[in-house]
Amino acid sequence: MATQPAPTQATPPLTTSPTAADALRDYFAKHDRPGTANPEKWDVSLSSLYAEDRWQEPFRQMRAEAPINKVEDSAYGPYWNISGYKAIQHIEALPELFSSDVKNGGITITDPDWDSDFQLPMFIAMDRPKHTGQRRTVAPAFTPREMQRLESDIRARTGEVLDGLPWDQPFDWVDKVSIELTTQMLALLFGFPWEDRRLLTFWSDWAGDVELSLAPELDSKRQGILHEMGAYFQQLWNARLNSEPTPDLLSMMIHSEAMSQMDPMEFMGNLVLLIVGGNDTTRNTMSGLAYGLDKFPDQRKKLQENPDLIPNTVQEIIRWQTPLAHMRRTATEDTELFGHKIAKGDKLVLWYISANRDETVFDDADKIIVDRQNARRNLAFGYGIHRCVGARLAELQIRILLEEMAARRMQVNVLGDIERVHACFVHGYRSMKVQLSKY
């Protein structure tokens, strides 16, 4: 890796316009979204379900009537819906039979462009043994000891952001709090130049939006943006190549046997994984806590009166929000799944967003219950060998945010002007107007 040229030019432009959301909005203002004319009954890949926050009912029906069912025709081709908690756990526990490898289809509902040279291998989209070696390389950044080392810094930065918020006027919680805190954290994890940290959000949105695969005219733009990302990180890599090991993720890659010789595409792929994983999950849960606690004022009041419930509330909000709606697996051989015949090569979409509302596991699952006894059983971070490597860090950041809000007796009141992510993979918020009050 270190001896190879940067994927693109040495000095990428530091523009953050247009965003992926703006580019897609403009594109679909002129084109129909595929699959929207006569969708199948349970084609829950339609991004409008999530942008309009009406995904709950089709999944509820599906869990009751056909928790495993096949959609034959969608914008992403045929796929199996896996909507129940038990079936998702079962599939995740059999990684050899149900592959994550990009060579078999990868981890999202969209299929790789097999005719393109632009493929981005990443360790979450690998099977064992390669997955194991690369995951072990970055795992030390997320150990309990590292979380303890990072806690005081996260708390100081969270307090600084909260103290900079206006109390007397509306503002966008997503931009001022969720994006800012997660982008700061990513910059620290990578040792990324502080003044350019918003590039991480820009790259994350262009990398993680699966709807871009439905807009072929934007594909070259996406590739160009991600090449710019790779070139920027290549400069950071080269600058640190001969330095002593440090706790940042780039240094861990440089000094590891499993990742020190990645080719440029694999380098970019793992950057995408770490940036999207570190940005979208925490960012959208931080937005979800503002929206969800406002939606359930009785539970917000219970939390305000019982701050010892904060650790459990973290798990409950992660369950209720589920910031990544699905992961995909591909069958490596013919098999049977709870009475359904699955053929080799079939695409199975594991809807974590549905499993976390499964009535057989979570009572009154559509509601945030801050003292829910089994909130930690949520599948928002996955299950088995591919469970999110950064889960502890996400939980820490959300816990500290709630604690620092409580220390300031800060209540977030949503004003109703909400724009949600228009996609079936990242489940979150583009903007959310709020105003603060004391309790």
VOGU-3710 file (C-alpha; in Angstrom, 3 decimals, decimal comma):
1> matqpaptqa> 0,000/0,000/0,000  2,600/2,513/1,051  4,671/2,178/-2,106  1,711/2,606/-4,454  0,576/5,920/-5,932  -2,402/7,768/-4,531  -5,685/6,757/-6,171  -6,105/10,213/-7,752  -4,492/13,627/-7,799  -2,295/14,573/-4,870
11> tpplttspta> -4,295/17,608/-3,777  -8,060/17,050/-3,926  -10,408/20,021/-3,864  -11,926/20,707/-0,478  -15,422/21,324/-1,796  -18,467/19,870/-0,038  -21,024/20,709/-2,704  -23,272/19,314/-3,911  -24,136/16,923/-1,142  -25,288/13,451/-2,122
21> adalrdyfak> -28,807/14,323/-0,961  -28,907/17,451/-3,132  -27,554/15,591/-6,156  -30,145/12,823/-5,774  -32,973/15,312/-5,255  -32,041/17,087/-8,469  -31,691/13,811/-10,361  -35,028/12,364/-9,279  -36,785/15,649/-9,978  -36,142/14,751/-13,643
31> hdrpgtanpe> -36,373/10,942/-13,480  -38,797/8,457/-11,927  -37,397/6,389/-9,109  -37,176/2,748/-10,289  -39,674/0,386/-8,714  -42,171/3,039/-7,633  -44,831/2,558/-10,359  -46,352/-0,772/-9,232  -44,372/-1,976/-6,223  -44,935/-5,419/-4,782
41> kwdvslssly> -46,847/-5,551/-1,517  -43,814/-5,939/0,696  -41,126/-4,214/-1,309  -39,744/-2,284/1,638  -36,722/-1,156/-0,359  -38,688/1,935/-1,436  -36,862/4,940/-0,018  -40,092/6,926/0,304  -41,171/4,625/3,160  -38,276/5,931/5,244
51> aedrwqepfr> -38,228/9,542/4,032  -41,920/9,798/4,954  -41,554/7,747/8,154  -44,228/5,204/7,201  -42,169/2,009/7,212  -43,613/0,721/10,503  -46,913/-0,679/9,177  -45,586/-2,816/6,281  -43,036/-4,412/8,579  -45,697/-4,990/11,245
61> qmraeapink> -47,873/-6,776/8,677  -44,908/-8,736/7,400  -43,886/-9,966/10,856  -47,466/-11,100/11,497  -48,203/-12,711/8,128  -44,941/-13,649/6,405  -41,779/-12,785/8,339  -39,732/-14,453/5,586  -40,943/-13,623/2,082  -39,502/-13,020/-1,360
71> vedsaygpyw> -39,837/-9,879/-3,456  -39,387/-10,883/-7,088  -39,186/-7,442/-8,667  -37,698/-4,322/-7,122  -35,366/-1,509/-8,087  -32,585/-3,669/-6,605  -33,656/-6,948/-8,186  -35,190/-9,964/-6,384  -34,497/-10,378/-2,681  -35,744/-12,143/0,438
81> nisgykaiqh> -37,190/-10,043/3,256  -36,013/-11,292/6,649  -38,049/-9,270/9,126  -38,089/-11,272/12,371  -35,575/-11,196/15,207  -35,051/-14,974/15,439  -34,434/-15,490/11,723  -31,937/-12,624/11,546  -29,952/-14,003/14,480  -29,988/-17,448/12,857
91> iealpelfss> -28,602/-16,129/9,560  -25,959/-13,969/11,272  -24,771/-17,015/13,216  -23,979/-18,888/9,965  -21,504/-16,630/8,126  -20,168/-19,406/5,897  -23,648/-20,282/4,620  -24,813/-16,655/4,383  -21,935/-14,640/2,975  -21,079/-10,973/3,459
101> dvknggitit> -18,283/-10,962/0,879  -18,506/-8,329/-1,849  -17,567/-11,054/-4,340  -20,921/-12,656/-3,566  -22,902/-9,407/-3,395  -21,733/-7,521/-0,325  -23,670/-6,085/2,603  -26,356/-3,796/1,152  -29,461/-4,436/-0,909  -27,823/-2,878/-3,955
111> dpdwdsdfql> -25,692/-5,220/-6,066  -22,097/-4,384/-7,007  -21,577/-3,166/-10,551  -19,869/-6,306/-11,783  -18,857/-4,598/-15,049  -17,051/-1,778/-13,281  -13,465/-1,713/-12,048  -14,594/0,532/-9,198  -15,031/-2,053/-6,446  -14,345/-1,158/-2,828
121> pmfiamdrpk> -13,453/-4,207/-0,693  -13,848/-3,609/3,056  -13,559/-5,965/5,966  -17,271/-5,901/6,843  -17,861/-7,139/3,270  -15,401/-9,991/3,592  -15,743/-13,516/4,889  -13,327/-15,333/7,152  -10,361/-15,561/7,339  -9,555/-12,207/5,697
131> htgqrrtvap> -12,316/-10,472/7,647  -10,812/-11,676/10,918  -7,328/-10,271/10,292  -8,494/-6,835/9,179  -11,084/-6,512/11,943  -8,430/-7,377/14,533  -6,279/-4,561/13,158  -8,753/-1,799/14,015  -10,410/-3,450/17,046  -7,802/-2,086/19,535
141> aftpremqrl> -9,165/1,417/18,841  -12,444/0,390/20,489  -11,408/-1,583/23,568  -12,757/-0,704/27,045  -9,329/0,742/27,896  -9,468/3,034/24,851  -12,990/4,094/25,769  -11,757/5,034/29,229  -8,901/7,015/27,687  -11,240/8,871/25,334
151> esdirartge> -14,040/9,601/27,783  -12,761/12,849/29,276  -12,014/14,284/25,852  -15,443/13,301/24,492  -17,079/14,867/27,540  -15,163/18,122/27,147  -15,990/18,407/23,441  -19,643/17,532/24,041  -19,904/20,179/26,724  -18,304/22,763/24,460
161> vldglpwdqp> -20,773/22,024/21,650  -23,784/22,163/23,985  -22,585/25,393/25,590  -22,385/26,965/22,138  -26,058/26,311/21,328  -28,605/29,161/21,370  -31,375/28,964/23,959  -33,516/31,726/22,513  -33,870/30,753/18,859  -34,474/27,692/16,649
171> fdwvdkvsie> -31,529/25,814/15,130  -30,800/22,573/13,282  -29,950/19,879/15,843  -28,592/17,567/13,124  -26,031/20,100/11,938  -25,095/21,796/15,207  -24,969/18,711/17,432  -25,202/15,324/15,690  -22,932/16,043/12,734  -20,515/18,212/14,671
181> lttqmlallf> -19,947/15,735/17,503  -19,550/12,679/15,288  -17,316/14,506/12,814  -15,076/15,687/15,631  -14,838/12,112/16,905  -13,939/10,751/13,472  -11,269/13,414/13,065  -9,710/12,337/16,364  -9,898/8,629/15,488  -8,102/9,178/12,192
191> gfpwedrrll> -5,814/11,984/13,325  -7,538/13,983/10,581  -6,846/17,713/10,054  -9,336/19,509/12,283  -10,091/22,362/9,899  -11,172/19,892/7,184  -13,270/17,589/9,392  -16,579/18,371/7,622  -15,148/16,593/4,586  -15,703/13,378/6,538
201> tfwsdwagdv> -19,456/13,993/6,630  -19,491/14,898/2,941  -17,631/11,713/1,993  -19,769/9,593/4,310  -22,989/10,721/2,616  -21,645/10,091/-0,890  -20,289/6,681/0,132  -23,233/5,411/2,177  -26,285/6,399/0,132  -27,420/3,218/-1,658
211> elslapelds> -29,893/5,218/-3,758  -26,968/6,529/-5,776  -26,914/3,134/-7,490  -30,307/4,023/-9,007  -28,924/7,219/-10,532  -26,343/6,093/-13,110  -25,547/9,659/-14,165  -24,196/10,299/-10,666  -21,932/7,241/-10,588  -18,896/8,970/-12,109
221> krqgilhemg> -19,354/11,891/-9,720  -19,460/9,523/-6,738  -16,351/7,727/-7,945  -14,521/11,016/-8,372  -15,445/12,168/-4,874  -14,302/8,899/-3,316  -11,034/9,035/-5,279  -10,507/12,499/-3,799  -11,121/10,998/-0,360  -8,572/8,263/-1,080
231> ayfqqlwnar> -5,997/10,784/-2,279  -6,439/12,925/0,830  -5,970/9,936/3,126  -3,042/8,695/1,052  -1,225/11,935/1,900  -1,904/11,361/5,598  -0,714/7,744/5,243  2,524/8,751/3,537  3,227/11,452/6,108  2,954/8,924/8,963
241> lnseptpdll> 4,586/5,969/7,269  7,867/6,203/9,132  6,451/7,508/12,403  6,160/5,588/15,645  2,819/3,785/16,195  0,032/5,924/17,672  -3,555/5,042/18,712  -5,178/6,483/15,575  -6,743/4,190/12,965  -4,345/5,082/10,150
251> smmihseams> -1,354/4,226/12,299  -2,947/0,905/13,231  -3,354/0,082/9,548  0,179/1,164/8,669  1,711/-1,006/11,383  -0,424/-4,121/10,821  0,364/-7,198/8,788  -3,270/-7,543/7,649  -3,728/-4,004/6,288  -0,317/-2,466/5,584
261> qmdpmefmgn> -0,255/-3,677/1,980  -3,790/-2,841/0,860  -4,193/-1,750/-2,745  -5,815/1,683/-3,305  -9,330/0,300/-3,810  -9,217/-1,786/-0,631  -7,788/1,208/1,223  -10,718/3,343/0,033  -13,175/0,578/0,874  -12,036/0,335/4,471
271> lvllivggnd> -12,027/4,122/4,788  -15,630/4,140/3,597  -16,519/1,462/6,163  -14,923/3,306/9,072  -16,240/6,724/8,042  -19,815/5,621/7,324  -19,830/3,330/10,358  -18,448/6,030/12,625  -20,544/8,829/11,210  -24,009/7,626/10,228
281> ttrntmsgla> -24,750/5,317/13,140  -23,872/7,702/15,972  -25,020/10,816/14,143  -28,504/9,469/13,441  -28,913/8,035/16,929  -28,026/11,443/18,394  -30,720/12,949/16,186  -33,073/10,101/17,091  -32,715/10,785/20,800  -33,800/14,410/20,317
291> ygldkfpdqr> -36,766/13,403/18,161  -37,752/10,305/20,128  -37,675/11,839/23,602  -39,747/14,759/22,317  -42,224/12,272/20,781  -42,648/10,469/24,118  -42,727/13,257/26,745  -43,725/10,887/29,552  -40,528/8,909/29,013  -38,463/12,089/28,711
301> kklqenpdli> -39,848/13,245/32,055  -39,045/9,874/33,632  -35,467/10,163/32,352  -35,138/13,759/33,573  -36,259/12,682/37,038  -34,093/9,528/37,028  -30,725/10,240/35,346  -29,488/6,849/36,506  -31,579/5,486/33,615  -29,263/7,086/31,059
311> pntvqeiirw> -27,171/3,939/30,300  -30,318/1,916/29,640  -31,842/4,770/27,653  -28,808/4,683/25,360  -29,626/1,076/24,431  -33,326/1,851/24,070  -32,773/4,790/21,730  -30,343/2,748/19,625  -33,036/0,037/19,392  -35,822/2,484/18,586
321> qtplahmrrt> -33,845/4,461/15,999  -31,863/1,593/14,367  -29,562/3,898/12,354  -28,764/1,298/9,679  -32,014/-0,278/8,510  -30,561/-3,422/6,992  -27,638/-5,608/6,110  -27,548/-8,085/3,245  -26,281/-11,654/3,064  -26,019/-14,017/0,081
331> atedtelfgh> -26,613/-17,771/0,242  -23,504/-19,743/-0,715  -25,461/-22,964/-1,331  -29,002/-24,238/-1,557  -30,530/-24,400/1,900  -33,772/-24,228/3,856  -34,635/-21,364/6,187  -37,553/-22,002/8,544  -39,440/-23,880/5,827  -38,419/-21,640/2,914
341> kiakgdklvl> -36,190/-22,973/0,134  -33,284/-20,585/-0,399  -31,239/-21,061/-3,566  -27,511/-20,552/-3,892  -26,920/-16,913/-4,842  -30,177/-15,634/-3,337  -30,026/-12,206/-1,715  -31,327/-12,051/1,865  -31,982/-8,612/3,352  -31,859/-8,606/7,148
351> wyisanrdet> -34,119/-5,785/8,300  -32,662/-4,808/11,667  -35,174/-1,958/11,743  -37,962/-4,569/11,837  -36,272/-6,995/14,240  -35,913/-4,182/16,755  -39,704/-3,762/16,679  -40,409/-7,510/16,877  -43,361/-7,934/19,257  -42,181/-11,381/20,339
361> vfddadkiiv> -39,053/-9,811/21,834  -39,941/-6,203/22,697  -43,277/-5,263/24,267  -44,867/-2,039/22,994  -41,921/-1,874/20,605  -42,912/1,292/18,745  -42,501/3,294/21,929  -39,330/4,463/23,661  -39,391/3,030/27,196  -36,354/4,365/29,042
371> drqnarrnla> -36,400/1,587/31,650  -37,086/-1,249/29,184  -35,574/-4,343/30,756  -34,236/-5,963/27,574  -33,238/-2,896/25,565  -29,690/-4,241/25,261  -30,974/-7,150/23,171  -31,371/-4,827/20,194  -29,811/-5,857/16,867  -28,951/-2,351/15,684
381> fgygihrcvg> -25,231/-3,181/15,650  -25,735/-6,605/14,089  -24,978/-9,994/15,575  -22,164/-12,516/15,369  -18,775/-11,989/13,721  -19,865/-8,844/11,887  -21,268/-7,008/14,913  -20,205/-3,357/14,696  -16,610/-3,036/15,880  -17,243/0,539/17,069
391> arlaelqiri> -20,398/-0,177/19,076  -18,769/0,719/22,405  -17,666/4,097/21,101  -21,137/4,900/19,751  -22,687/3,974/23,098  -20,137/6,094/24,961  -20,766/9,164/22,812  -24,540/8,904/23,183  -24,307/8,323/26,935  -22,100/11,359/27,418
401> lleemaarrm> -24,416/13,505/25,303  -27,386/12,541/27,504  -25,355/13,093/30,682  -24,155/16,523/29,594  -27,682/17,515/28,550  -28,897/16,420/31,999  -26,141/18,411/33,712  -27,466/21,533/31,947  -31,134/20,567/32,460  -31,410/20,867/28,691
411> qvnvlgdier> -34,644/19,817/27,021  -34,795/19,622/23,225  -38,158/20,582/21,746  -38,674/19,538/18,133  -40,449/22,203/16,099  -41,732/19,852/13,417  -39,508/20,858/10,496  -37,837/17,476/9,886  -36,133/16,154/6,763  -35,318/12,444/6,827
421> vhacfvhgyr> -32,778/10,475/4,821  -34,303/9,284/1,536  -32,887/5,747/1,557  -33,524/2,210/2,769  -30,042/1,688/4,254  -29,113/4,677/6,402  -32,108/5,427/8,628  -31,785/8,959/9,848  -32,281/12,685/9,560  -30,970/15,382/7,225
431> smkvqlsky> -32,212/18,270/9,348  -34,358/18,874/12,414  -35,366/22,289/13,699  -35,452/22,454/17,499  -35,503/24,948/20,334  -34,074/24,442/23,809  -35,720/24,907/27,166  -34,786/24,251/30,788  -36,587/21,670/32,877
//
